[in-house]
């Protein structure tokens, strides 16, 4: 009776439901228990519907239950083919869009086929760029290669132009970037670095310039003394070969040592802005230079015969004659040059000491000396204790 009511209601409502129920009834032998169970559930629902006084509601519930199970079975069948995620998406979209299977005219198989046709699994290499998947066309590759070659040529041309400009600017102004090791003196044949305007602070520049003038006077005195003594040797004007050898040693050692020892010491002391050690080093070497200036100026007979100084000048003028008068005049020029160099050296020494004292160098030297004395006493006490 319940089955007949379901067929009657299906024929009056939606025709496709009657066909589905008829297929279930004809295939009951093949379906077995799977076809009987929905009918039992529908019977329970029909009993509830009859209790409510609506026999058609019970028949509709039975049809809905049968169709829902058939659709779910269809979705379960397509899960291995499409994947669980795609099948679940199809099932969710189907029920959300069409409601229960009995209330729409689309089957689950059609819904799965529709979702499967529109939903595609992501490819394994979908995240790779086109060139990595060999999808770049040959024309596109050639165009990109030509573009890269063009840019490379432009960069090379710009680099050459920049190097040319730096070379031109370096020849005109020295260098675009100050270099404290670049050789720039003398101008005709640079062998040393000397750039007072760029390396020395403005407050110490006058001192270093006067020191440089003093160094040039000393170099000129070395050369003039060497030439005078050499001419006196080859003309037989009372100068022995051993004396000339001492002159050669004094000239050969004095020219480079004057630059290295006291001028560069003054140069670095001015850069250090009152550094104690730098100024002490300068004072030590420069004091030796002042002493040599006095020796070269006087040229005493025993220890100063290697220099064409005051005593040598007097002896040459006393001998008289043309050549002795000429050598006496050269000795006079050499004497005056060393006198001027000595006086200027004393002025530079006084100036440097003034800067050193104003910068607290004297107090720092005293403190360093006291610390050294304490350390020496402590070491001597430790040494005496270890001996006892």
C-alpha positions as CSV (number, residue, x, y, z in Angstrom):
1,X,0.0,0.0,0.0
2,X,2.8,2.4,0.8
3,X,4.6,1.7,-2.5
4,X,1.4,2.2,-4.4
5,X,0.9,5.6,-2.7
6,X,4.4,6.6,-3.6
7,X,3.9,5.8,-7.3
8,X,0.6,7.6,-7.4
9,X,2.2,10.7,-5.8
10,X,5.2,10.6,-8.1
11,X,3.0,10.4,-11.2
12,X,1.0,13.3,-10.1
13,X,4.1,15.4,-9.2
14,X,7.3,14.9,-11.1
15,X,7.3,12.2,-13.7
16,X,11.0,11.2,-13.4
17,X,10.6,10.1,-9.8
18,X,8.0,7.4,-10.9
19,X,10.5,6.1,-13.4
20,X,13.3,6.0,-10.8
21,X,11.0,4.1,-8.3
22,X,9.9,1.7,-11.1
23,X,13.5,1.0,-11.8
24,X,14.1,0.3,-8.2
25,X,11.1,-2.0,-8.0
26,X,12.1,-3.9,-11.2
27,X,15.7,-4.2,-10.1
28,X,14.9,-5.3,-6.6
29,X,16.2,-8.8,-7.1
30,X,19.6,-7.4,-8.2
31,X,19.7,-4.7,-5.5
32,X,18.9,-6.9,-2.7
33,X,19.0,-5.5,0.7
34,X,20.1,-2.1,-0.6
35,X,16.7,-1.5,-2.2
36,X,14.6,-2.8,0.7
37,X,16.2,-0.7,3.4
38,X,15.1,2.7,1.9
39,X,11.5,1.3,1.7
40,X,11.6,0.4,5.3
41,X,12.8,3.8,6.2
42,X,10.2,5.3,4.0
43,X,7.6,3.1,5.7
44,X,8.6,4.5,9.0
45,X,8.3,8.0,7.6
46,X,5.0,7.1,6.0
47,X,3.7,5.9,9.4
48,X,4.7,9.3,10.8
49,X,3.0,11.0,7.9
50,X,-0.2,8.9,8.3
51,X,-0.2,9.8,12.0
52,X,-0.1,13.4,10.9
53,X,-3.0,12.8,8.5
54,X,-1.0,13.3,5.2
55,X,-0.3,10.1,3.3
56,X,1.4,11.9,0.5
57,X,4.0,13.3,2.8
58,X,5.1,9.8,3.8
59,X,5.4,8.7,0.2
60,X,7.5,11.8,-0.7
61,X,9.8,11.1,2.2
62,X,10.4,7.5,1.0
63,X,11.2,8.8,-2.5
64,X,13.6,11.4,-1.1
65,X,15.5,8.9,1.0
66,X,15.9,6.5,-1.9
67,X,17.1,9.2,-4.3
68,X,19.5,10.7,-1.7
69,X,21.2,7.4,-1.2
70,X,21.5,6.8,-4.9
71,X,23.1,10.2,-5.4
72,X,25.5,9.7,-2.5
73,X,26.5,6.3,-4.0
74,X,27.1,8.0,-7.3
75,X,29.4,10.6,-5.7
76,X,31.3,7.8,-3.9
77,X,31.8,6.0,-7.2
78,X,33.4,9.0,-8.8
79,X,35.7,9.8,-5.9
80,X,38.6,7.6,-7.0
81,X,38.5,9.1,-10.5
82,X,38.3,12.8,-9.6
83,X,39.9,12.7,-6.2
84,X,38.3,13.2,-2.8
85,X,38.6,17.0,-2.9
86,X,37.0,17.4,-6.3
87,X,34.2,14.9,-5.5
88,X,33.4,16.6,-2.2
89,X,33.3,19.9,-3.9
90,X,30.9,18.6,-6.5
91,X,28.7,17.1,-3.8
92,X,28.6,20.2,-1.8
93,X,27.9,22.5,-4.7
94,X,25.2,20.1,-6.0
95,X,23.2,20.0,-2.7
96,X,23.7,23.7,-2.0
97,X,22.4,24.6,-5.5
98,X,19.7,22.0,-6.0
99,X,18.6,21.0,-2.5
100,X,17.7,17.4,-2.0
101,X,17.9,15.0,-4.9
102,X,14.2,14.7,-5.1
103,X,13.6,18.4,-5.6
104,X,15.7,18.9,-8.8
105,X,15.8,17.4,-12.2
106,X,19.6,16.9,-12.3
107,X,21.3,13.7,-11.3
108,X,24.5,13.3,-9.2
109,X,26.3,11.7,-12.1
110,X,25.6,14.8,-14.3
111,X,26.7,17.1,-11.4
112,X,30.0,15.1,-11.0
113,X,30.7,15.2,-14.8
114,X,29.9,19.0,-14.9
115,X,32.3,19.7,-11.9
116,X,34.9,17.4,-13.2
117,X,34.9,19.1,-16.6
118,X,35.3,22.6,-15.1
119,X,37.6,21.6,-12.2
120,X,41.1,20.7,-13.2
121,X,43.9,19.4,-11.0
122,X,46.9,21.7,-10.7
123,X,49.8,20.6,-12.8
124,X,52.9,19.4,-11.0
125,X,55.1,22.2,-12.5
126,X,52.5,24.9,-12.7
127,X,54.6,27.2,-10.3
128,X,57.6,27.1,-12.7
129,X,58.2,30.0,-15.1
130,X,57.7,29.4,-18.8
131,X,61.4,29.2,-19.7
132,X,61.9,26.4,-17.1
133,X,59.1,24.3,-18.8
134,X,60.5,24.9,-22.3
135,X,57.4,27.0,-23.2
136,X,59.4,30.0,-24.4
137,X,59.2,30.6,-28.1
138,X,62.4,30.8,-30.1
139,X,61.7,34.3,-31.3
140,X,61.1,35.6,-27.8
141,X,64.4,34.0,-26.7
142,X,66.3,35.7,-29.5
143,X,64.8,39.0,-28.8
144,X,65.7,38.8,-25.1
145,X,69.3,37.7,-25.9
146,X,69.7,40.7,-28.3
147,X,68.3,43.0,-25.6
148,X,70.9,41.7,-23.0
149,X,73.7,42.1,-25.5
150,X,72.6,45.7,-26.2
151,X,72.6,46.6,-22.5
152,X,76.0,45.0,-22.0
153,X,77.5,47.1,-24.8
154,X,75.9,50.2,-23.3
155,X,77.4,49.4,-19.8
156,X,80.8,48.8,-21.3
157,X,80.7,52.1,-23.2
158,X,79.6,54.0,-20.0
159,X,82.4,52.4,-18.0
160,X,85.0,53.4,-20.6
161,X,83.7,57.0,-20.6
162,X,83.8,57.1,-16.8
163,X,87.4,55.8,-16.8
164,X,88.4,58.4,-19.4
165,X,86.8,61.2,-17.4
166,X,88.5,60.1,-14.2
167,X,91.9,60.0,-16.0
168,X,91.3,63.5,-17.4
169,X,90.2,64.9,-14.0
170,X,93.2,63.1,-12.3
171,X,95.6,64.7,-14.7
172,X,94.1,68.2,-14.1
173,X,93.4,68.2,-10.4
174,X,95.4,65.2,-9.1
175,X,92.5,62.8,-8.4
176,X,88.8,62.7,-7.8
177,X,89.3,61.0,-4.5
178,X,92.1,62.2,-2.1
179,X,94.8,59.6,-1.8
180,X,97.3,60.0,1.0
181,X,99.7,57.5,-0.5
182,X,99.8,58.9,-4.1
183,X,103.2,60.1,-5.1
184,X,103.0,63.7,-6.3
185,X,106.3,65.4,-5.5
186,X,108.5,66.6,-7.2
187,X,106.2,67.6,-10.0
188,X,108.5,66.6,-12.8
189,X,109.2,63.1,-11.5
190,X,107.0,62.2,-8.5
191,X,108.7,59.9,-6.0
192,X,107.2,60.9,-2.7
193,X,103.8,62.1,-1.4
194,X,103.6,65.6,-0.1
195,X,100.2,67.4,-0.1
196,X,100.1,69.9,2.8
197,X,96.8,71.5,1.7
198,X,95.0,68.2,1.7
199,X,96.6,66.3,4.5
200,X,97.4,68.9,7.2
201,X,94.7,70.8,9.3
202,X,94.5,74.5,8.6
203,X,95.9,75.5,11.9
204,X,99.1,73.5,11.5
205,X,99.7,74.3,7.8
206,X,102.0,77.3,8.3
207,X,104.3,75.3,10.6
208,X,104.6,72.4,8.1
209,X,105.2,74.9,5.2
210,X,108.1,76.5,7.1
211,X,109.4,73.0,7.9
212,X,109.3,72.1,4.2
213,X,111.2,75.3,3.4
214,X,113.8,74.3,6.0
215,X,114.1,70.9,4.5
216,X,114.7,72.3,1.0
217,X,117.4,74.6,2.4
218,X,119.1,71.6,4.1
219,X,119.0,69.6,0.8
220,X,120.4,72.5,-1.1
221,X,123.2,72.9,1.5
222,X,124.1,69.2,1.2
223,X,124.3,69.4,-2.6
224,X,126.3,72.7,-2.6
225,X,128.7,71.3,0.0
226,X,129.3,68.2,-2.0
227,X,130.0,70.1,-5.2
228,X,132.4,72.5,-3.5
229,X,134.3,69.7,-1.8
230,X,134.5,67.7,-5.1
231,X,135.9,70.7,-7.0
232,X,138.4,71.4,-4.3
233,X,139.5,67.7,-4.5
234,X,140.1,67.5,-8.2
235,X,141.9,70.9,-8.3
236,X,144.2,70.1,-5.4
237,X,143.1,72.9,-3.1
238,X,144.1,71.2,0.1
239,X,141.3,68.6,0.5
240,X,142.3,64.9,0.9
241,X,140.4,61.9,-0.5
242,X,139.5,60.7,3.0
243,X,137.9,64.0,3.8
244,X,135.9,63.8,0.5
245,X,134.7,60.3,1.5
246,X,133.3,61.7,4.7
247,X,131.6,64.4,2.6
248,X,130.0,61.7,0.4
249,X,128.7,59.8,3.4
250,X,127.3,62.9,5.0
251,X,125.5,63.9,1.8
252,X,124.3,60.4,0.9
253,X,122.8,59.9,4.4
254,X,121.7,63.4,5.1
255,X,119.4,63.8,2.0
256,X,117.1,60.9,2.6
257,X,117.3,61.0,6.5
258,X,116.3,64.6,6.6
259,X,113.1,63.7,4.7
260,X,112.3,60.5,6.7
261,X,113.4,61.4,10.2
262,X,112.4,65.0,10.9
263,X,110.3,66.4,8.1
264,X,107.9,63.4,7.9
265,X,107.9,63.4,11.7
266,X,106.7,67.0,11.7
267,X,104.2,66.1,8.9
268,X,102.7,63.3,11.0
269,X,102.8,65.3,14.2
270,X,100.7,68.1,12.6
271,X,98.3,65.4,11.4
272,X,97.9,64.0,14.8
273,X,96.9,67.3,16.4
274,X,99.3,67.3,19.3
275,X,100.2,63.6,19.5
276,X,102.8,63.1,22.2
277,X,104.9,60.4,20.6
278,X,104.8,62.1,17.1
279,X,106.1,65.4,18.5
280,X,108.7,63.7,20.7
281,X,110.0,61.9,17.7
282,X,110.2,65.1,15.8
283,X,112.0,66.9,18.6
284,X,114.6,64.2,18.8
285,X,115.5,64.1,15.1
286,X,115.2,67.8,14.6
287,X,117.6,68.6,17.4
288,X,120.1,66.4,15.7
289,X,119.5,68.4,12.5
290,X,120.1,71.7,14.3
291,X,123.4,70.4,15.6
292,X,124.5,69.3,12.1
293,X,123.6,72.8,10.8
294,X,125.9,74.3,13.4
295,X,128.7,71.9,12.5
296,X,128.3,72.5,8.7
297,X,128.2,76.3,9.3
298,X,131.5,76.3,11.4
299,X,133.4,73.4,9.8
300,X,136.1,73.3,12.5
301,X,139.5,71.9,11.4
302,X,139.3,68.5,13.2
303,X,135.7,67.4,13.1
304,X,134.3,69.6,10.4
305,X,136.8,69.5,7.5
306,X,134.3,67.6,5.4
307,X,132.2,70.7,5.1
308,X,132.9,73.9,3.2
309,X,132.0,76.1,6.2
310,X,133.4,79.2,7.9
311,X,136.9,77.8,8.7
312,X,137.3,76.4,5.2
313,X,136.3,79.7,3.7
314,X,138.9,81.6,5.7
315,X,141.7,79.2,4.7
316,X,140.8,79.5,1.1
317,X,140.8,83.3,1.2
318,X,144.1,83.4,3.0
319,X,145.8,81.3,0.2
320,X,144.8,83.9,-2.3
321,X,144.8,83.3,-6.1
322,X,142.1,82.8,-8.6
323,X,140.9,79.3,-7.8
324,X,141.2,79.8,-4.0
325,X,139.2,83.0,-4.3
326,X,136.5,81.1,-6.3
327,X,136.4,78.3,-3.7
328,X,136.4,80.9,-0.9
329,X,133.3,82.4,-2.5
330,X,131.6,79.0,-2.8
331,X,132.4,78.3,0.8
332,X,130.8,81.7,1.7
333,X,127.6,80.7,-0.1
334,X,127.5,77.4,1.6
335,X,128.1,79.0,5.0
336,X,125.3,81.5,4.6
337,X,123.0,78.7,3.4
338,X,123.6,76.6,6.5
339,X,123.4,79.6,8.7
340,X,119.9,80.4,7.3
341,X,118.9,76.8,7.6
342,X,120.0,76.7,11.2
343,X,118.2,79.9,12.2
344,X,115.0,78.8,10.5
345,X,115.3,75.4,12.1
346,X,115.4,77.0,15.5
347,X,112.3,79.0,14.7
348,X,110.4,75.9,13.6
349,X,111.5,74.0,16.7
350,X,110.2,76.8,18.9
351,X,106.9,77.0,17.0
352,X,106.4,73.2,17.2
353,X,107.2,73.2,20.9
354,X,104.7,75.9,21.5
355,X,101.9,73.9,19.8
356,X,103.0,70.8,21.7
357,X,102.8,72.6,25.0
358,X,99.4,74.3,24.3
359,X,98.0,70.9,23.4
360,X,98.9,69.4,26.8
361,X,101.9,67.5,25.5
362,X,104.2,68.5,28.4
363,X,101.7,67.3,31.1
364,X,101.1,64.1,29.1
365,X,104.9,63.5,28.8
366,X,105.4,64.1,32.6
367,X,102.6,61.6,33.4
368,X,104.0,59.1,31.0
369,X,107.5,59.5,32.5
370,X,106.1,59.1,36.1
371,X,104.2,55.9,35.0
372,X,107.4,54.5,33.4
373,X,109.4,55.3,36.6
374,X,106.9,53.6,38.8
375,X,106.9,50.5,36.5
376,X,110.7,50.5,36.5
377,X,110.8,50.6,40.3
378,X,108.2,47.8,40.6
379,X,110.2,45.6,38.2
380,X,113.4,46.3,40.1
381,X,111.7,45.4,43.4
382,X,110.3,42.2,41.9
383,X,113.8,41.3,40.5
384,X,115.4,41.9,43.9
385,X,112.8,39.8,45.7
386,X,113.3,36.9,43.3
387,X,117.1,37.0,43.8
388,X,116.8,36.9,47.6
